[in-house]
Amino acid sequence: MATSDHRTLPAERSEQLPGASFPDDVVSMLRLALDGLPGRQQSAIRMAMVERLAMPNIAARLGISSAEVMDAMRDGLTTLRDVLAVVDPDTAALGQASGSDGAHT
């Protein structure tokens, strides 16, 4: 039986989502999935979601174009969605509903 015990996502390398509370297993799964992404995807997602940097700032810090940042974020978020779908099949339906099938040109 699942418990309702939630905890605030602890700061790790300055990573903290304001007011966010997640079960321990979800936090661990997300960290592992994010840590498993290729460097550019991981960096772009961390800068956007954790540091709250704007696209041009992320591009400047990574030394790439904004289009490359968007590609990296799209690919990384698609991978994270796919990892989450293994744990929660409803997550996969979110991607299908938004028209994202993970395929790109």
MOHUHU-V634517 format. One record per residue. N is the residue number from 1. SS is DSSP state (hx for helix, st for strand, lp for the rest). PSI is psi in degrees with one decimal (NA if undefined). Layout:
BEGIN
n | ss | psi
N | SS | PSI
N | SS | PSI
END
This chain:
BEGIN
n | ss | psi
1 | lp | 131.6
2 | lp | 145.8
3 | lp | 164.1
4 | lp | 17.1
5 | lp | 112.3
6 | lp | 157.6
7 | st | 157.8
8 | st | 137.8
9 | lp | 117.8
10 | lp | 152.5
11 | lp | 126.7
12 | st | 117.2
13 | lp | 47.6
14 | lp | 21.8
15 | st | 114.8
16 | lp | 129.3
17 | lp | 121.8
18 | lp | 122.3
19 | lp | 6.2
20 | lp | 142.4
21 | st | 126.8
22 | st | 151.8
23 | lp | 150.9
24 | hx | -42.1
25 | hx | -33.5
26 | hx | -42.5
27 | hx | -47.7
28 | hx | -44.5
29 | hx | -44.7
30 | hx | -42.0
31 | hx | -45.2
32 | hx | -43.8
33 | hx | -44.5
34 | hx | -42.5
35 | hx | -23.3
36 | lp | -8.1
37 | lp | 152.1
38 | lp | 153.2
39 | hx | -49.5
40 | hx | -42.1
41 | hx | -46.9
42 | hx | -47.4
43 | hx | -44.9
44 | hx | -43.8
45 | hx | -43.1
46 | hx | -44.6
47 | hx | -40.1
48 | hx | -46.5
49 | hx | -32.9
50 | lp | -50.2
51 | lp | -11.8
52 | lp | 37.2
53 | lp | 148.9
54 | lp | 157.4
55 | hx | -48.2
56 | hx | -35.0
57 | hx | -39.9
58 | hx | -45.5
59 | hx | -43.7
60 | hx | -43.6
61 | hx | -34.6
62 | hx | -13.3
63 | lp | 34.1
64 | lp | 172.0
65 | lp | 162.3
66 | hx | -35.5
67 | hx | -40.0
68 | hx | -34.6
69 | hx | -46.4
70 | hx | -40.5
71 | hx | -45.5
72 | hx | -42.8
73 | hx | -42.6
74 | hx | -48.8
75 | hx | -43.3
76 | hx | -43.4
77 | hx | -33.5
78 | hx | -43.4
79 | hx | -44.8
80 | hx | -40.7
81 | hx | -42.2
82 | hx | -37.9
83 | hx | -43.0
84 | hx | -32.7
85 | hx | -27.1
86 | hx | -36.9
87 | hx | -39.3
88 | lp | 98.1
89 | hx | -24.1
90 | hx | -25.6
91 | hx | -39.1
92 | hx | -36.9
93 | hx | -29.5
94 | hx | -43.8
95 | hx | -39.6
96 | hx | -38.1
97 | hx | -31.2
98 | lp | -1.9
99 | lp | 4.0
100 | lp | 117.9
101 | lp | 6.0
102 | lp | -10.3
103 | lp | 141.6
104 | lp | 162.2
105 | lp | NA
END
